[in-house]
Amino acid sequence: MSATTGAVPFWRTAGMTYIGYSRLCASMVRSCLKEPYKSEAAEVEKVHYSRSKWSDGKQPKPTICEDDK
């Protein structure tokens, strides 16, 4: 069986990427936790990343961003 005729994962059929699917599953598991584990897991869910837009072949100082859902 070739890769083109194999079954397509259901998350791909739903129009999601694997990262999006994985993030959704992790969020659902965290929401099922009881305290105090739920509040600890909420801190892990926060995402911070740096972002910078290159211009004229130079990278400016990166901006720290947070993932706001």
Number of C-alpha atoms within 10 A of each C-alpha: 5 5 7 7 7 8 7 10 10 10 14 11 9 9 10 13 12 12 10 12 16 13 13 12 12 13 14 11 12 18 13 10 13 9 9 8 11 14 13 12 17 12 9 9 13 11 10 11 10 10 12 11 10 11 8 5 6 8 10 11 11 12 10 10 11 10 9 7 4
